[in-house]
Amino acid sequence: MRGNHQNKEKTTLMEEEREIQPAPSSLKAKIWTHFGFYRMPGKTELDMSFIVCRICKSKIKHFGNTTNARAHITRHHPELMDTAQSQPPAADQRTLHCFTKLSANSERAKQISRSIACFIAKDLRPYSVVENEGFICMLQAAEPRYAIPSRKFFTETAVPQLYQETKRKVASALTKTARVALTCDAWTSRATQSFVTFTAHYITDTWLLESRVLQTRVMHESHTAVNVNAMFHSVAEEWGLTVSDLVIVTDNAANMLAATQIDNLAHITCFAHTLNLAAQRALKLTAVSRLLGRIRRITGFFHRSSIANHELQEKQKLLQLPVHKLKTDVPTRWNSALDMIERFLEQQPAICAALLSPNVRRCGSDICTLSETDVSTAEEIASALKPMKEATHIMSEDSTPTLSVIAPLHAQLLHDTGPAGTVADAPVIREIKRAIHEDMAKRYSSARDKRMLYAASLLDPRFKALPFLTQEDQLEVHANIVGDAAAFERRVNLEEAEVMPGTPQPDPEEGPAPKRRPSALVTLLGKTFVAASAVRKSASTRAEEELKKYLEAPPLSLSEDPLSWWSTHETGFPLLARQAKRYLCVPGTSVAAERVFSTAGDIVTAQRSSLTPAHVDQLLFLQKNLDVAPANGQTAGDRQERGGRSDSNLGRCSKDSASYLGPIQAQLPPGVTVSSKALKALSASFGLLQSAVHGVAGHRALCEGNRSGGILIYMAHPSELVLGDHSLNAGTVGPPEYSE
């Protein structure tokens, strides 16, 4: 026994003297920094059957894993636990998660595919973008498990599905409106295909003016009045609209006017197009066209010559003028001529200096600047056309009603360009105003046009006084509005009185319903008060009273929004409010349809001229109507610079709010509780927790609790969070982790 004990001690001493070899490089766990192996006696190989602790030299049985090693560290060396945890995989080490591809039917894959379809439609990207190397590289970095579908998938499946989904939303919104107005215009694509675009305009229940692109369809037939009228009916049928209740806004083309007259449709000609026709007539005057030709020759020279353009820029800097390029007019846009004149007058000193430069004279010796008389004439032309430009800008608004502006604006322009407004003008200005007056005097002269325009102006609280009309005409407009409001009210009452299909009817087999015994109050006073309540004012009387009260109210400032006024006063004028929605939704121009042409030019490019008409329709529709929710649920209007962000953004909390319930609940008085849902709402919406920590006062919110109506929480002091009559120290609430 004694010999065996001596042998064991000898063996232990020998092992302690043996050197502990490091673990092989194949063992990557961090715990191997505390363990190693002995070499086999007389050999260089490691004895892998036992591991050796470097701290206490203990031998532990090894089964090919780290279980025994971790158990030893936990039991005998707990201070090393933090350092013995497994190290994360290297940055370049791919895990099994990276090799698992997303199924095409998984929610994640569907979400990414839909986002790509939104990206193609909203940002006007070609379908082939999904095959571009840079796009593929970006998606692989964002989500390596996602397999990008083919271009055919987005062309035939993803984008059409997105189109149908958005179309259902737009159609549903149109059915809830009091009236829908359409704008219509035709254009020719780069592929020489003729398209007709329709846009819809309506006012929502919350008095917001909405505009939607309905469709852009190719029209192979001749643009005759009959074919255009058939397209009106096709649009109304496809979108569930009543043709007789539509108001169509087009340009002054003869075929458009004739198309609306076939069915006697309500029609308004585009006022911006009317201004364009009047201004074009003024620009064709001999003196004006001759001067425009001289200016156009000079601006064209600077556009063609790089030497002259460089010299112009040097003179602009030397004379401390804005470094602006010269503009050249476009025949189809009259305001481009005014822009050309104004830019020339702005840069006239630099132009004269550049044309006198020797370098410029060598390449354009025949180019001369304008004389003083010509410059004076240019200034007079710009002064005469400026009101027309301002009127065009006013009518190009798409967020406020413009139909109600036509009548007062038209009357003012006629007055300013009439004989009374040209007495003190120069001869050139007098000729320009006369040409504009003669052209505009022919517009909006029919009784039907006047009735619609005057009614819209009356229902706009900015122009309700109708000062541009005689008293007799004002009374006629008042009578028309009262009649329309009363007739519409009677029609609504009649529709509500009809028994709707699906209304439950009494079962004849069950017999009549049991009669209820009248109460004593009904027996005594029923006849008196039923008779009194039966005396109800007629719709015409109520409409007259509303109009009188409406006219007596203070007028709205010209800078205010009439829809906001109606949103506030709708309950006070219910009959007139219905008429306001029916008239103020109509745009005064067809600018909305023409704006689609610019977008269409970005879609049907030279590289994408083979797009089918159906794809053009879908992409234009989605680009204008698709609502894309930005990241983190923010809208474009919510994105503010960090220096000017609102306090509500301070409350975005990324940590679970329930973790702060304990410290808060522990200090609440008996009977008062705060739920996790309430705390989360407060943290996310009002930033109360962060306000308490950082001393931002002034926030208020309602918190859920066991008291009816909730518990009012507010900041009474930067260091306190107050609940009702009780307060708790805000320092006990740890600051949450806020994500920007």
C-alpha positions in Angstrom: 0.0 0.0 0.0 2.8 2.3 0.9 4.6 1.6 -2.4 1.4 2.3 -4.4 1.0 5.6 -2.7 4.6 6.6 -3.4 4.1 5.6 -7.1 1.0 7.9 -7.3 2.9 10.8 -5.8 5.8 10.2 -8.2 3.4 10.2 -11.2 1.8 13.4 -10.0 5.1 15.2 -9.7 6.1 14.0 -13.1 2.9 15.3 -14.6 3.3 18.7 -12.9 6.8 18.9 -14.4 5.4 18.0 -17.9 4.7 21.0 -20.1 1.0 21.6 -21.0 0.7 21.9 -24.7 -1.9 24.4 -26.3 -5.0 23.1 -27.8 -4.9 22.4 -31.5 -5.9 25.3 -33.8 -9.0 23.4 -34.9 -10.5 24.0 -31.4 -11.7 27.6 -31.7 -13.8 28.0 -28.6 -12.5 30.7 -26.3 -12.5 28.4 -23.3 -9.5 26.5 -24.7 -7.3 29.5 -23.6 -7.6 27.9 -20.0 -7.0 24.3 -21.0 -4.4 22.3 -22.9 -3.1 18.7 -23.4 -0.1 16.6 -22.3 2.0 14.8 -24.9 1.8 11.0 -24.9 4.9 9.5 -23.1 7.8 9.2 -25.5 5.8 10.7 -28.4 5.1 14.0 -29.9 1.4 13.4 -30.3 -1.0 15.0 -27.8 -3.0 12.8 -25.4 -6.5 13.8 -26.4 -8.2 11.6 -23.9 -7.6 14.2 -21.1 -7.6 17.9 -20.9 -5.5 19.8 -18.4 -6.5 23.0 -16.6 -3.7 25.6 -16.8 -4.7 27.1 -13.4 -4.9 24.1 -11.1 -3.3 21.5 -13.4 -6.3 19.1 -12.9 -6.8 16.4 -15.5 -10.3 16.1 -16.9 -11.7 13.4 -19.2 -12.2 14.8 -22.7 -15.0 13.4 -24.9 -14.5 15.7 -27.9 -16.5 18.7 -26.7 -16.2 21.5 -24.1 -18.9 20.4 -21.7 -16.5 19.1 -19.0 -14.2 22.1 -19.5 -17.0 24.5 -18.9 -18.3 22.5 -15.9 -14.8 22.7 -14.3 -14.5 26.5 -14.9 -18.0 27.0 -13.4 -17.3 24.9 -10.3 -13.6 25.7 -9.5 -12.9 29.0 -11.3 -16.1 31.0 -11.5 -14.2 34.3 -11.8 -13.2 33.2 -15.4 -16.8 32.7 -16.6 -17.1 36.0 -18.4 -13.9 35.5 -20.3 -14.7 31.8 -21.0 -17.8 32.5 -23.1 -17.8 31.4 -26.7 -16.4 34.1 -29.0 -18.7 35.2 -31.8 -18.0 34.0 -35.3 -15.4 35.9 -37.3 -16.7 38.6 -39.5 -15.9 36.6 -42.6 -17.3 33.4 -41.2 -20.6 32.4 -42.8 -23.2 30.6 -40.8 -25.8 28.1 -41.7 -28.3 31.0 -41.7 -26.6 32.5 -44.8 -26.9 29.3 -46.8 -30.7 28.9 -46.2 -32.5 30.5 -49.1 -35.9 32.2 -48.6 -38.8 30.4 -50.1 -40.6 32.3 -52.8 -43.8 31.9 -50.9 -42.4 33.1 -47.5 -43.7 36.4 -46.1 -40.2 37.9 -46.1 -39.7 37.1 -49.8 -43.1 38.4 -50.8 -42.4 41.6 -48.9 -39.1 42.2 -50.6 -40.6 41.4 -54.1 -43.4 43.9 -53.4 -40.9 46.5 -52.4 -38.9 46.0 -55.6 -42.2 46.4 -57.6 -42.9 49.7 -55.6 -39.3 50.8 -56.4 -39.8 50.2 -60.1 -43.1 52.0 -60.3 -42.5 54.9 -57.9 -39.0 55.8 -59.0 -39.6 55.2 -62.7 -37.0 52.5 -63.0 -37.0 50.0 -66.0 -38.0 46.4 -65.4 -34.4 45.4 -66.3 -33.1 47.0 -63.2 -33.5 43.6 -61.4 -30.8 42.3 -63.8 -28.3 45.1 -63.1 -25.1 44.1 -61.3 -25.2 46.9 -58.9 -28.8 46.2 -57.9 -28.1 42.5 -57.4 -25.1 43.4 -55.3 -27.1 45.7 -53.1 -29.8 43.2 -52.4 -27.3 40.4 -51.7 -25.7 42.6 -49.1 -29.1 43.5 -47.6 -30.6 40.0 -47.6 -28.3 37.2 -48.8 -31.1 34.6 -48.5 -33.4 36.4 -51.1 -33.3 35.1 -54.6 -34.3 37.9 -57.0 -37.0 36.9 -59.4 -36.7 37.4 -63.1 -37.7 40.5 -65.0 -40.7 38.6 -66.4 -42.0 38.0 -62.9 -42.2 41.8 -62.2 -43.5 42.6 -65.6 -46.3 40.0 -65.6 -47.0 39.4 -61.9 -45.6 41.8 -59.3 -46.4 45.1 -60.9 -49.9 44.0 -62.2 -50.8 42.8 -58.7 -49.7 46.1 -57.2 -51.7 47.9 -59.9 -54.9 45.9 -59.1 -54.4 46.4 -55.3 -54.0 50.2 -55.7 -56.9 50.4 -58.2 -59.3 48.9 -55.8 -58.3 51.5 -53.2 -58.8 54.4 -55.6 -62.2 53.0 -56.8 -63.3 52.6 -53.2 -62.4 56.2 -52.4 -64.3 57.4 -55.5 -67.6 55.7 -54.3 -67.5 57.7 -51.1 -67.4 61.2 -52.6 -70.2 63.7 -53.3 -69.0 64.3 -56.8 -66.0 63.5 -59.1 -64.5 65.8 -61.7 -62.4 64.6 -64.5 -59.6 66.2 -66.5 -58.8 64.8 -69.9 -56.0 65.5 -72.3 -54.2 63.6 -75.2 -50.5 63.2 -75.9 -48.2 61.3 -78.2 -45.4 59.1 -76.9 -41.9 58.7 -78.3 -43.1 55.5 -79.9 -45.7 57.5 -81.9 -48.6 56.1 -79.9 -51.5 58.4 -79.0 -52.6 58.2 -75.4 -55.5 59.9 -73.5 -55.1 60.4 -69.8 -57.9 60.9 -67.3 -57.4 62.3 -63.8 -60.1 62.4 -61.0 -60.6 65.1 -58.5 -62.8 65.0 -55.4 -63.1 66.3 -51.8 -62.9 63.7 -49.0 -65.1 63.6 -45.8 -62.3 65.5 -44.0 -62.3 68.3 -46.7 -59.1 67.4 -48.4 -58.8 67.9 -52.1 -57.5 64.7 -53.7 -56.3 64.1 -57.2 -55.8 60.7 -58.8 -54.7 59.5 -62.1 -57.4 57.0 -63.3 -56.0 55.7 -66.6 -53.8 56.3 -69.6 -55.1 54.4 -72.5 -53.9 54.2 -76.1 -56.4 55.6 -78.6 -55.9 54.2 -82.1 -59.0 55.7 -83.5 -59.3 59.2 -84.8 -59.9 61.8 -82.1 -63.4 62.7 -83.2 -66.1 63.9 -80.9 -67.9 60.6 -81.0 -64.8 58.6 -80.1 -63.9 60.9 -77.3 -67.4 60.8 -76.0 -67.3 57.0 -76.0 -64.1 57.2 -74.0 -65.9 59.3 -71.4 -68.5 56.6 -71.0 -65.8 53.9 -70.8 -64.0 55.7 -68.0 -67.3 56.2 -66.1 -68.3 52.5 -66.5 -64.9 51.2 -65.5 -64.7 53.3 -62.3 -68.4 53.1 -61.3 -69.1 56.8 -61.9 -72.4 58.4 -63.0 -71.9 60.1 -66.4 -74.6 62.7 -65.8 -73.1 63.8 -62.5 -69.5 64.2 -63.9 -67.8 67.5 -64.6 -65.2 67.3 -67.3 -62.3 69.8 -67.7 -60.5 69.9 -71.0 -58.7 72.4 -73.2 -60.5 74.5 -75.8 -60.1 72.0 -78.7 -63.2 71.7 -80.9 -63.4 67.9 -80.6 -63.5 68.1 -76.8 -66.2 70.8 -76.8 -68.3 68.7 -79.2 -67.8 65.5 -77.3 -69.3 67.0 -74.1 -72.2 68.5 -76.0 -73.3 65.1 -77.3 -74.7 64.1 -73.9 -74.9 67.6 -72.6 -72.2 66.9 -70.0 -71.1 69.5 -67.5 -67.9 70.9 -69.0 -65.4 73.6 -68.1 -62.6 74.7 -70.4 -59.1 74.9 -68.9 -58.5 78.5 -67.8 -54.7 78.1 -68.1 -55.2 77.1 -71.8 -57.5 80.2 -72.2 -54.7 82.4 -70.8 -52.2 80.7 -73.2 -54.4 81.5 -76.2 -54.8 85.1 -75.2 -51.1 85.6 -74.5 -50.1 83.9 -77.8 -52.3 86.3 -79.6 -50.5 89.2 -78.0 -47.1 87.7 -78.8 -48.0 87.6 -82.5 -48.2 91.4 -82.7 -45.6 92.7 -85.1 -43.6 94.8 -82.7 -43.6 92.0 -80.1 -42.7 89.2 -82.4 -39.9 91.3 -84.0 -38.3 92.0 -80.6 -38.6 88.4 -79.5 -36.8 87.4 -82.7 -33.9 89.7 -81.8 -33.6 88.4 -78.3 -33.9 84.8 -79.4 -31.0 85.3 -81.8 -28.8 86.6 -79.0 -29.7 83.8 -76.5 -29.3 81.2 -79.2 -25.8 82.5 -80.0 -24.7 82.1 -76.3 -26.2 78.6 -76.3 -24.2 77.5 -79.4 -20.9 79.1 -78.6 -18.9 77.8 -75.7 -16.5 80.8 -75.9 -19.3 83.3 -75.7 -20.9 81.4 -72.8 -17.6 81.3 -70.9 -17.1 85.0 -71.5 -20.7 85.7 -70.3 -20.0 83.9 -67.0 -16.8 85.9 -66.5 -18.7 89.2 -67.0 -21.5 88.0 -64.7 -19.0 87.5 -61.9 -17.2 90.8 -62.7 -20.5 92.7 -62.6 -21.7 90.8 -59.5 -24.8 89.5 -61.4 -26.4 86.1 -60.7 -24.7 83.4 -62.7 -27.8 82.4 -64.6 -28.0 80.9 -68.1 -29.9 82.7 -70.8 -33.3 81.2 -71.7 -34.9 80.6 -75.1 -38.6 80.5 -75.6 -40.7 77.5 -76.7 -43.5 78.1 -79.3 -46.0 76.0 -77.4 -45.5 77.8 -74.0 -46.2 81.5 -74.0 -44.7 82.1 -70.6 -41.3 80.9 -71.9 -41.2 84.1 -74.0 -41.8 86.2 -70.9 -39.1 84.2 -69.0 -36.7 84.8 -71.9 -37.3 88.5 -71.8 -37.0 88.8 -68.0 -33.7 86.8 -68.0 -32.3 88.9 -70.8 -33.2 92.1 -69.0 -31.5 90.7 -65.8 -28.3 89.8 -67.6 -28.3 92.7 -70.1 -25.2 94.5 -68.7 -23.2 91.2 -68.8 -24.5 90.4 -72.3 -23.4 93.8 -73.6 -19.9 93.4 -72.1 -19.5 89.8 -73.4 -20.6 90.8 -76.9 -18.0 93.6 -76.9 -15.2 91.2 -75.9 -12.6 90.6 -78.7 -12.8 86.8 -78.3 -16.6 86.8 -78.8 -16.6 89.3 -81.7 -14.2 87.0 -83.6 -16.8 84.1 -83.5 -19.9 86.2 -83.7 -19.2 89.5 -85.3 -22.7 89.9 -86.7 -24.4 89.6 -83.2 -25.3 92.9 -81.7 -27.1 93.8 -78.5 -30.4 95.6 -78.3 -30.7 99.3 -78.5 -32.0 101.4 -75.7 -35.4 101.7 -77.4 -35.6 97.9 -77.7 -34.6 97.4 -74.1 -37.4 99.9 -73.1 -39.9 98.0 -75.3 -38.8 94.7 -73.7 -39.4 96.1 -70.3 -42.9 97.3 -71.3 -43.8 93.8 -72.8 -42.7 92.1 -69.6 -44.8 94.5 -67.5 -47.8 93.9 -69.6 -47.5 90.1 -69.6 -46.7 89.7 -65.9 -50.3 89.6 -64.7 -51.0 86.8 -67.1 -48.0 84.8 -65.7 -49.2 85.4 -62.1 -52.7 84.2 -63.1 -51.3 81.1 -64.6 -49.3 80.3 -61.4 -52.5 80.8 -59.3 -54.5 78.4 -61.5 -51.7 75.8 -61.4 -52.3 75.0 -57.7 -53.5 71.5 -57.0 -54.1 71.6 -53.2 -56.7 74.3 -53.1 -59.9 74.9 -55.2 -59.3 76.8 -58.5 -62.7 76.7 -60.2 -63.9 79.4 -57.8 -61.0 81.6 -58.8 -61.8 81.7 -62.6 -64.7 84.2 -62.4 -63.1 86.9 -60.3 -59.7 86.5 -62.1 -61.4 86.6 -65.5 -63.3 89.7 -64.6 -60.2 91.4 -63.2 -58.1 90.7 -66.3 -60.9 92.0 -68.5 -61.1 95.2 -66.4 -57.3 95.7 -66.5 -57.0 95.1 -70.2 -60.1 97.1 -71.2 -60.2 100.7 -72.4 -60.4 102.0 -68.9 -57.2 100.3 -67.9 -55.1 101.3 -70.9 -55.4 105.1 -70.9 -52.0 105.9 -69.5 -50.1 103.0 -71.1 -47.5 103.1 -73.8 -48.5 102.2 -77.3 -47.0 98.7 -77.2 -48.6 97.9 -73.9 -52.0 99.2 -75.2 -51.8 96.9 -78.2 -50.9 93.9 -76.0 -53.8 94.5 -73.6 -56.2 95.0 -76.5 -55.3 91.7 -78.0 -55.6 89.9 -74.7 -59.0 91.6 -73.9 -60.5 90.7 -77.3 -59.5 87.1 -76.9 -60.6 86.6 -73.3 -63.9 88.5 -73.8 -65.1 85.5 -76.0 -64.4 83.0 -73.2 -66.9 81.8 -70.6 -69.8 83.7 -72.1 -72.4 81.0 -72.1 -75.1 81.0 -69.5 -74.1 77.4 -68.4 -70.5 78.4 -67.9 -71.4 81.5 -65.9 -73.8 79.6 -63.7 -71.2 77.1 -62.7 -68.4 79.6 -62.3 -70.5 82.0 -60.2 -71.8 79.3 -58.0 -68.3 78.1 -57.3 -67.2 81.6 -56.4 -70.2 82.1 -54.1 -69.4 78.8 -52.3 -65.8 79.9 -51.8 -65.8 82.1 -48.6 -63.1 84.2 -50.1 -65.2 85.4 -53.0 -68.8 85.0 -51.7 -69.5 88.8 -51.9 -69.2 88.5 -55.8 -68.1 92.1 -56.2 -67.4 91.6 -59.9 -71.2 91.1 -60.5 -74.1 93.5 -60.6 -76.6 93.3 -57.8 -79.1 91.7 -60.1 -76.7 89.0 -61.1 -75.8 88.4 -57.5 -79.4 87.8 -56.6 -79.7 85.4 -59.5 -76.7 83.4 -58.3 -78.1 83.3 -54.8 -81.4 81.9 -56.1 -79.7 79.3 -58.2 -77.7 78.0 -55.2 -80.8 77.9 -53.0 -82.6 75.9 -55.7 -79.7 73.5 -56.2 -79.2 73.0 -52.4 -83.0 72.4 -51.9 -83.3 70.0 -54.8 -80.2 68.0 -53.7 -81.6 67.8 -50.2 -84.9 66.5 -51.4 -83.1 63.9 -53.5 -81.1 62.7 -50.6 -84.2 62.4 -48.4 -85.9 60.4 -51.0 -83.1 58.0 -51.3 -82.9 57.6 -47.6 -86.6 57.0 -47.4 -86.5 54.1 -49.9 -86.3 50.6 -48.4 -82.8 49.3 -49.2 -82.5 45.7 -50.5 -81.5 43.4 -47.6 -83.4 45.4 -45.0 -85.0 42.8 -42.6 -88.7 42.6 -43.1 -91.2 41.1 -40.6 -92.0 37.4 -41.3 -95.7 37.0 -42.3 -95.9 33.5 -40.7 -95.0 35.0 -37.3 -97.9 37.4 -37.4 -97.8 41.1 -36.6 -95.4 42.3 -34.0 -96.9 42.7 -30.5 -98.2 46.3 -29.8 -96.5 48.2 -27.1 -98.7 49.9 -24.6 -98.1 53.7 -24.8 -96.7 55.4 -21.7 -98.7 57.9 -19.7 -96.6 60.8 -21.0 -97.4 59.9 -24.6 -101.1 59.6 -23.7 -101.2 63.0 -22.1 -98.9 65.1 -24.3 -98.4 63.0 -27.4 -100.9 64.9 -29.7 -99.5 68.3 -28.8 -95.9 67.6 -29.3 -96.3 65.3 -32.3 -98.1 68.1 -34.0 -95.5 70.6 -33.0 -92.6 68.4 -34.2 -94.4 67.7 -37.5 -94.1 71.3 -38.5 -90.7 71.2 -40.3 -89.2 73.8 -42.5 -89.0 73.0 -46.1 -85.7 72.4 -47.8 -85.9 75.7 -49.7 -86.5 77.7 -46.5 -83.6 76.1 -44.7 -81.4 76.7 -47.7 -82.4 80.4 -47.8 -81.7 80.7 -44.1 -78.3 79.1 -44.4 -77.3 81.3 -47.3 -78.3 84.4 -45.4 -76.3 83.4 -42.4 -73.4 82.4 -44.7 -73.3 85.8 -46.4 -73.5 87.6 -43.1 -70.4 85.8 -41.8 -67.1 87.6 -42.2 -65.3 86.8 -45.5 -62.3 84.7 -45.5 -58.9 86.2 -46.2 -57.5 85.5 -49.7 -54.5 83.8 -48.2 -56.6 81.3 -46.2 -57.7 77.8 -47.4 -61.5 77.7 -48.1 -61.6 73.9 -47.5 -60.3 74.4 -44.0 -63.0 77.0 -43.4 -65.7 74.6 -44.6 -64.3 71.8 -42.4 -64.9 74.0 -39.4 -68.3 75.4 -40.4 -69.8 72.3 -42.1 -72.2 71.6 -39.3 -73.5 75.2 -39.4 -74.3 75.1 -43.1 -75.1 71.5 -43.9 -77.0 72.2 -47.2 -74.4 74.6 -48.5 -71.6 72.4 -47.5 -72.9 69.6 -49.8 -72.9 72.1 -52.7 -69.5 73.3 -51.8 -68.1 69.8 -52.1 -69.8 69.4 -55.5 -68.4 72.6 -56.9 -65.0 73.2 -55.2 -63.8 69.7 -56.2 -63.8 70.8 -59.9 -60.3 72.0 -61.0 -60.2 75.2 -63.1 -57.5 73.7 -65.4 -56.4 70.5 -66.9 -52.9 71.0 -65.6 -53.2 67.7 -63.7 -53.5 65.7 -66.9 -50.7 67.6 -68.6 -48.4 66.9 -65.6 -48.8 63.3 -66.3 -47.2 63.9 -69.7 -44.0 64.9 -68.1 -43.9 61.7 -66.0 -44.8 59.7 -69.1 -41.8 61.2 -70.9 -39.6 59.8 -68.1 -41.2 56.3 -68.5 -41.5 56.0 -72.3 -37.9 57.0 -73.1 -35.8 56.1 -76.1 -34.5 53.1 -74.2 -38.0 52.0 -73.2 -39.9 52.8 -76.3 -41.1 49.1 -76.6 -43.2 49.3 -73.5 -46.7 48.0 -74.2 -49.6 50.4 -73.6 -50.8 48.3 -70.7 -47.4 48.7 -69.0 -47.4 52.4 -69.6 -50.9 52.6 -68.0 -49.9 50.6 -65.0 -46.6 52.4 -64.3 -48.2 55.9 -64.7 -51.1 54.9 -62.4 -48.8 53.5 -59.7 -46.3 56.4 -59.9 -49.1 58.9 -59.2 -51.3 56.9 -56.9 -49.2 54.4 -55.0 -48.6 55.3 -51.3 -45.2 54.1 -50.2 -44.6 54.1 -46.5 -41.0 55.1 -45.8 -38.7 53.4 -43.3 -39.6 53.6 -39.7 -43.2 54.6 -40.6 -42.1 58.1 -41.3 -43.7 60.1 -44.1 -41.8 62.5 -46.3 -43.2 65.5 -44.4 -42.0 64.0 -41.1 -38.4 64.0 -42.1 -36.8 67.0 -40.4 -33.3 68.0 -39.8 -32.0 66.8 -36.5 -31.6 70.3 -35.2 -35.2 71.1 -35.7 -37.0 67.8 -34.9 -40.2 67.9 -32.9 -40.5 66.6 -29.3 -42.7 63.8 -30.4 -39.7 62.2 -32.1 -37.9 62.1 -28.8 -40.2 59.4 -27.6 -39.4 56.6 -30.0 -38.3 53.8 -27.7 -36.7 50.6 -28.9 -36.6 48.8 -25.6 -39.6 46.9 -24.1 -41.5 49.4 -22.0 -42.6 46.7 -19.6 -39.1 46.6 -18.1 -39.9 50.0 -16.5 -43.2 49.0 -15.0 -41.5 47.5 -11.9 -39.8 50.7 -10.6 -42.9 52.8 -11.4 -45.4 50.4 -10.0 -43.4 50.0 -6.8 -43.8 53.7 -5.9 -47.5 54.1 -6.9 -50.0 54.4 -4.1 -52.4 51.5 -3.5 -55.1 51.1 -6.1 -53.3 52.8 -8.9 -51.8 50.7 -11.7 -50.2 51.5 -15.0 -50.4 48.9 -17.7 -47.6 48.0 -20.1 -49.7 49.0 -23.1 -50.3 52.5 -21.6 -46.6 52.9 -20.7 -45.6 51.9 -24.2 -48.1 54.4 -25.7 -46.8 57.2 -23.5 -43.2 56.3 -24.3 -43.8 56.1 -28.0 -46.1 59.0 -28.5 -45.2 61.7 -26.0 -41.7 60.9 -24.7 -42.6 61.2 -21.1 -39.9 58.9 -19.8 -37.2 60.8 -21.7 -38.7 64.1 -20.6 -38.4 63.0 -17.0 -34.8 62.0 -17.4 -33.7 65.0 -19.5 -36.0 67.6 -17.9 -38.1 68.4 -20.9 -41.4 69.7 -19.5 -44.8 70.4 -21.0 -45.9 67.0 -22.2 -49.4 65.7 -21.4 -51.0 62.3 -22.0 -53.7 60.0 -20.8 -52.5 56.8 -19.2 -54.6 53.6 -18.8 -55.5 52.6 -15.3 -58.2 51.3 -13.0 -59.8 54.7 -12.8 -62.5 55.6 -15.3 -61.3 58.0 -17.9 -57.6 57.2 -17.3 -54.9 58.8 -15.1 -53.6 62.2 -16.2 -49.8 62.1 -16.3 -47.9 65.3 -16.8 -44.6 66.9 -16.0 -45.0 69.2 -13.0 -41.3 69.6 -12.5 -38.3 68.4 -14.5 -37.4 65.9 -11.7 -40.9 64.6 -11.1 -43.4 62.5 -12.9 -46.9 63.3 -11.5 -49.9 60.9 -11.6 -53.0 62.6 -10.3 -52.2 63.8 -6.8 -49.2 61.4 -6.4 -45.7 61.9 -7.5 -42.7 59.7 -7.9 -39.1 60.5 -8.4 -38.2 60.3 -12.0 -34.7 59.3 -11.1 -35.9 55.8 -10.3 -36.9 55.3 -13.9 -33.9 54.2 -16.0 -33.6 56.0 -19.3 -34.7 53.7 -22.1 -32.6 53.0 -25.1 -33.7 55.4 -27.9 -33.1 54.5 -31.5 -32.8 57.3 -34.1 
